């Protein structure tokens, strides 16, 4: 999906955050907050995280499968050297792993005051090492903070303070939101027909089974490109609402995933892993006929499937008086 301002991933992420806040209870002041953030701030940080995952400079979103096979799972695309089931497992595991990394950031934040022995508001390398030795921080939270301290401490610009002082609470919260953004980005991508062909019995179903996964290869080496850019657009109605069933499914799935994360991030590592894996797995179920990998854009069966999905897309857009029908027609030519 594109990253055009106020549409694409931005619009889907905003709707997901809205649905998440709908489930959030108000505090004593009658305000809904998650980790001290009201809706707009929470959405801004989550959206910045998913956009960072899709960056071109320094990122992998532009790289075809043969340049970086590992990058494909981060955008819910297929490595043609693997089966559909293997690709689906890779993608599912990536999203789950990002939730677990976010939990590790959260666990470090919960134990921040115990780790910060000099009470200066920053965690130095020595304080982190000491905290790990004393089992103040264990498991993934310990390894994550120790291995990534230098990266995490640069995330939040602490006013008037040199980031070399160490990791702050704001740094850890920013890292948690970036990790959640990566998970959200990959999950949202999986509802675009450019990335995956899901069952279309109910296009708005966030749990629609996956029929096949497309291949990203825009420069055409070794396999044809079955990533159709027209599917990555996210049209909105006059009020800024998502109109396609698949886009609404992406928002609903992201909200459900984030809700599960918030409910289970304070569990033990093993229990949280089971909850995250179960939730994410529900979005990546194979169809009853298995999962295919679409490697040939000259395949008549793939073209027929593409055209039927384009027809449905046009139908949804015409119903709301939006869409670029000429560009969709060019895809077929």
C-alpha positions as CSV (number, residue, x, y, z in Angstrom):
1,X,0.0,0.0,0.0
2,X,1.2,3.5,-0.7
3,X,2.3,6.1,1.8
4,X,0.6,9.1,0.2
5,X,-0.2,11.7,2.8
6,X,-3.5,11.0,4.6
7,X,-4.2,7.9,2.6
8,X,-2.7,4.5,2.0
9,X,-1.1,3.0,5.1
10,X,-1.7,6.2,7.0
11,X,-5.5,6.0,6.6
12,X,-5.6,2.3,7.5
13,X,-3.4,2.8,10.5
14,X,-5.5,5.7,11.7
15,X,-8.7,3.6,11.5
16,X,-6.9,0.8,13.4
17,X,-5.9,3.2,16.1
18,X,-9.4,4.6,16.3
19,X,-10.9,1.1,16.7
20,X,-8.3,0.3,19.4
21,X,-9.2,3.5,21.3
22,X,-12.9,2.6,21.0
23,X,-12.0,-0.4,23.2
24,X,-10.0,1.6,25.7
25,X,-11.5,2.7,29.0
26,X,-11.5,6.4,30.0
27,X,-9.3,7.4,32.9
28,X,-10.3,9.3,36.0
29,X,-10.4,12.5,33.9
30,X,-12.7,11.0,31.3
31,X,-9.9,10.8,28.7
32,X,-8.8,7.7,26.8
33,X,-5.1,7.2,26.9
34,X,-2.7,4.3,26.1
35,X,0.7,4.6,27.8
36,X,-0.1,8.2,28.6
37,X,-0.9,9.0,24.9
38,X,-4.2,10.3,23.7
39,X,-5.5,9.1,20.3
40,X,-3.6,11.6,18.0
41,X,-0.3,11.1,19.7
42,X,-0.6,7.3,19.8
43,X,-1.6,7.2,16.1
44,X,1.2,9.5,15.1
45,X,3.8,7.3,16.8
46,X,2.4,4.1,15.5
47,X,2.1,5.5,12.0
48,X,5.6,6.8,12.1
49,X,6.7,3.3,13.0
50,X,4.9,1.7,10.1
51,X,6.1,4.3,7.7
52,X,9.7,3.8,8.8
53,X,9.3,0.1,8.0
54,X,8.4,1.2,4.4
55,X,11.1,3.7,3.9
56,X,13.1,3.6,0.7
57,X,16.4,5.3,1.8
58,X,18.0,2.9,4.3
59,X,15.1,0.5,4.0
60,X,14.2,-2.6,2.0
61,X,10.8,-1.9,0.6
62,X,12.2,-1.3,-2.9
63,X,14.3,-4.4,-3.1
64,X,13.1,-7.3,-5.3
65,X,13.2,-10.8,-3.9
66,X,16.5,-11.8,-5.5
67,X,18.3,-8.8,-3.8
68,X,17.0,-9.5,-0.3
69,X,14.9,-12.6,0.2
70,X,14.5,-11.9,3.9
71,X,12.9,-8.5,3.1
72,X,9.9,-10.1,1.5
73,X,8.4,-11.4,4.8
74,X,8.6,-7.9,6.2
75,X,6.1,-6.7,3.5
76,X,4.0,-9.9,3.3
77,X,5.4,-10.9,-0.1
78,X,6.8,-14.3,-1.3
79,X,10.2,-15.6,-1.9
80,X,9.7,-17.8,-5.0
81,X,12.4,-20.3,-3.7
82,X,10.0,-21.3,-0.9
83,X,6.6,-22.9,-0.9
84,X,3.5,-20.9,-0.1
85,X,3.2,-22.5,3.3
86,X,6.9,-21.7,4.1
87,X,6.4,-18.1,3.0
88,X,3.2,-17.8,5.1
89,X,5.0,-19.1,8.2
90,X,7.9,-16.7,7.6
91,X,5.5,-13.7,7.5
92,X,3.5,-14.9,10.5
93,X,6.7,-15.4,12.5
94,X,8.1,-12.0,11.5
95,X,4.9,-10.2,12.8
96,X,4.9,-12.3,16.0
97,X,8.6,-11.6,16.6
98,X,8.0,-7.8,16.2
99,X,5.3,-8.0,18.9
100,X,7.7,-9.9,21.2
101,X,10.4,-7.3,20.6
102,X,8.0,-4.5,21.4
103,X,7.2,-6.4,24.7
104,X,10.9,-6.6,25.5
105,X,11.1,-2.8,25.2
106,X,8.0,-2.5,27.4
107,X,9.5,-4.9,30.0
108,X,12.7,-2.7,30.1
109,X,10.6,0.4,30.6
110,X,8.7,-1.2,33.5
111,X,12.0,-2.0,35.2
112,X,13.6,1.3,34.3
113,X,13.7,2.8,37.8
114,X,15.3,-0.4,39.2
115,X,17.9,-0.3,36.5
116,X,18.7,3.4,36.8
117,X,20.9,3.1,39.9
118,X,22.1,6.7,39.8
119,X,18.6,8.1,39.2
120,X,19.7,10.4,36.4
121,X,16.9,9.3,34.0
122,X,19.3,7.4,31.7
123,X,20.5,3.8,31.5
124,X,24.2,3.5,30.9
125,X,25.9,0.4,29.6
126,X,27.2,-0.3,33.1
127,X,23.7,0.0,34.6
128,X,22.2,-2.3,32.1
129,X,25.0,-4.9,32.6
130,X,24.6,-4.7,36.4
131,X,20.8,-5.0,36.1
132,X,21.1,-8.1,34.0
133,X,23.6,-9.7,36.4
134,X,21.2,-9.1,39.3
135,X,18.3,-10.5,37.3
136,X,16.4,-7.2,37.4
137,X,16.1,-7.7,33.6
138,X,15.9,-11.2,32.2
139,X,15.1,-13.1,29.0
140,X,14.4,-11.3,25.8
141,X,14.1,-7.9,27.5
142,X,17.7,-8.3,28.8
143,X,19.2,-9.3,25.5
144,X,17.2,-6.8,23.5
145,X,18.3,-3.8,25.6
146,X,21.9,-5.0,25.9
147,X,22.3,-5.6,22.1
148,X,20.4,-2.5,20.9
149,X,21.2,0.2,23.5
150,X,23.1,2.4,21.1
151,X,20.3,2.3,18.5
152,X,17.5,2.8,21.1
153,X,19.1,5.8,22.8
154,X,19.1,7.7,19.6
155,X,15.3,7.3,19.0
156,X,14.0,10.2,21.1
157,X,15.5,13.6,21.0
158,X,15.8,14.4,24.7
159,X,15.8,18.3,24.9
160,X,19.1,19.7,25.9
161,X,20.6,16.4,26.8
162,X,23.3,14.4,25.0
163,X,21.9,11.0,23.9
164,X,25.3,9.5,24.8
165,X,24.1,9.6,28.4
166,X,22.2,6.5,27.7
167,X,18.7,5.1,27.2
168,X,15.8,7.2,28.5
169,X,12.2,6.2,29.2
170,X,11.1,8.1,26.1
171,X,13.6,6.2,24.0
172,X,12.2,2.9,25.1
173,X,8.6,4.0,24.4
174,X,9.6,5.2,21.0
175,X,11.3,1.9,20.3
176,X,8.2,0.0,21.4
177,X,6.0,2.0,19.0
178,X,8.5,1.5,16.2
179,X,8.4,-2.3,16.7
180,X,4.6,-2.2,16.8
181,X,4.7,-0.1,13.6
182,X,6.8,-2.8,11.8
183,X,4.2,-5.5,12.8
184,X,1.3,-3.3,11.8
185,X,2.9,-2.4,8.4
186,X,3.5,-6.1,7.5
187,X,0.0,-7.1,8.6
188,X,-1.7,-4.3,6.6
189,X,0.3,-5.2,3.5
190,X,-1.1,-8.7,3.6
191,X,-4.6,-7.3,2.8
192,X,-3.5,-5.7,-0.4
193,X,-4.1,-7.8,-3.5
194,X,-0.7,-6.6,-4.7
195,X,0.8,-8.7,-1.9
196,X,-1.6,-11.6,-1.2
197,X,-4.7,-13.1,-2.7
198,X,-7.1,-13.8,0.1
199,X,-10.5,-15.5,-0.1
200,X,-13.0,-13.0,-1.4
201,X,-16.2,-14.5,0.1
202,X,-16.2,-11.5,2.4
203,X,-13.5,-9.0,1.5
204,X,-14.0,-7.2,4.8
205,X,-13.2,-10.3,6.9
206,X,-9.8,-9.8,8.7
207,X,-9.5,-13.6,9.0
208,X,-10.1,-14.4,5.3
209,X,-7.8,-17.3,4.4
210,X,-4.8,-16.8,2.1
211,X,-5.0,-18.4,-1.3
212,X,-1.7,-17.3,-2.8
213,X,1.2,-14.8,-2.3
214,X,2.6,-12.5,-5.0
215,X,6.2,-11.9,-5.9
216,X,7.9,-8.5,-5.9
217,X,10.3,-8.3,-8.9
218,X,9.8,-5.0,-10.7
219,X,13.0,-5.2,-12.7
220,X,12.3,-8.7,-14.0
221,X,15.3,-10.9,-13.2
222,X,14.5,-14.6,-12.8
223,X,10.8,-14.3,-12.2
224,X,8.0,-12.1,-13.4
225,X,6.5,-9.4,-11.1
226,X,3.1,-10.3,-9.8
227,X,2.9,-7.2,-7.5
228,X,0.2,-5.0,-9.2
229,X,0.7,-1.5,-8.0
230,X,-3.0,-0.5,-8.7
231,X,-4.0,-2.8,-5.8
232,X,-1.8,-0.8,-3.4
233,X,-3.9,2.4,-3.6
234,X,-6.3,3.1,-0.8
235,X,-9.3,5.2,-2.0
236,X,-11.4,7.0,0.6
237,X,-14.9,8.4,0.4
238,X,-15.7,12.1,0.8
239,X,-15.5,11.8,4.6
240,X,-12.1,10.2,4.5
241,X,-13.5,6.7,5.3
242,X,-12.1,3.5,3.9
243,X,-14.3,2.1,1.2
244,X,-12.8,-1.2,0.1
245,X,-13.6,-4.3,2.1
246,X,-9.9,-5.3,2.0
247,X,-8.8,-2.0,3.5
248,X,-11.4,-2.2,6.3
249,X,-10.2,-5.8,7.0
250,X,-6.6,-4.5,7.3
251,X,-7.7,-1.9,9.8
252,X,-9.7,-4.4,11.8
253,X,-6.9,-6.9,11.9
254,X,-4.4,-4.3,13.0
255,X,-6.7,-3.1,15.8
256,X,-7.3,-6.7,16.9
257,X,-3.5,-7.4,16.9
258,X,-2.7,-4.3,18.9
259,X,-5.5,-5.0,21.4
260,X,-4.0,-8.5,21.9
261,X,-0.6,-7.0,22.4
262,X,-1.8,-4.6,25.1
263,X,-3.7,-7.3,26.9
264,X,-0.7,-9.8,27.0
265,X,2.5,-7.7,27.0
266,X,2.7,-8.0,30.8
267,X,2.5,-11.8,30.7
268,X,5.5,-13.9,31.0
269,X,7.5,-14.4,27.8
270,X,6.2,-17.9,27.1
271,X,2.5,-17.0,27.7
272,X,2.8,-13.8,25.7
273,X,4.4,-15.6,22.8
274,X,1.5,-18.1,22.7
275,X,-1.1,-15.3,22.8
276,X,0.7,-13.2,20.1
277,X,1.2,-16.2,17.9
278,X,-2.4,-17.3,18.2
279,X,-3.7,-13.8,17.3
280,X,-1.3,-13.3,14.4
281,X,-1.8,-16.8,13.1
282,X,-5.6,-16.2,12.8
283,X,-4.8,-13.6,10.1
284,X,-2.5,-15.9,8.1
285,X,-4.5,-19.1,7.7
286,X,-4.1,-21.0,4.5
287,X,-7.1,-21.7,2.3
288,X,-8.6,-25.1,2.2
289,X,-6.5,-25.8,-1.0
290,X,-3.3,-24.5,0.5
291,X,-1.2,-21.5,-0.5
292,X,0.3,-20.8,-3.9
293,X,3.2,-18.6,-4.9
294,X,2.4,-16.4,-8.0
295,X,5.7,-16.2,-10.0
296,X,4.5,-15.8,-13.5
297,X,2.5,-12.7,-14.6
298,X,1.9,-14.4,-18.0
299,X,0.0,-17.3,-16.3
300,X,-3.6,-17.2,-17.6
301,X,-4.9,-18.4,-14.2
302,X,-3.1,-15.6,-12.3
303,X,-4.3,-13.1,-14.9
304,X,-7.9,-14.2,-14.5
305,X,-7.6,-13.9,-10.7
306,X,-6.1,-10.5,-11.1
307,X,-8.8,-9.3,-13.4
308,X,-11.6,-10.5,-11.2
309,X,-10.1,-8.7,-8.3
310,X,-9.7,-5.6,-10.4
311,X,-13.3,-5.9,-11.4
312,X,-14.4,-6.1,-7.7
313,X,-12.1,-3.1,-6.9
314,X,-13.7,-1.0,-9.6
315,X,-17.1,-2.0,-8.4
316,X,-16.4,-0.8,-4.9
317,X,-14.9,2.4,-6.1
318,X,-17.6,3.2,-8.6
319,X,-20.2,2.8,-5.8
320,X,-18.5,5.7,-4.0
321,X,-17.7,7.7,-7.1
322,X,-13.9,7.4,-6.7
323,X,-11.1,5.6,-8.5
324,X,-9.0,5.8,-11.6
325,X,-10.6,3.4,-14.0
326,X,-8.3,4.1,-16.9
327,X,-5.2,3.2,-14.9
328,X,-6.8,-0.1,-13.8
329,X,-7.6,-0.8,-17.5
330,X,-4.0,-0.3,-18.4
331,X,-3.0,-3.1,-16.0
332,X,-4.9,-5.6,-18.2
333,X,-3.3,-4.4,-21.4
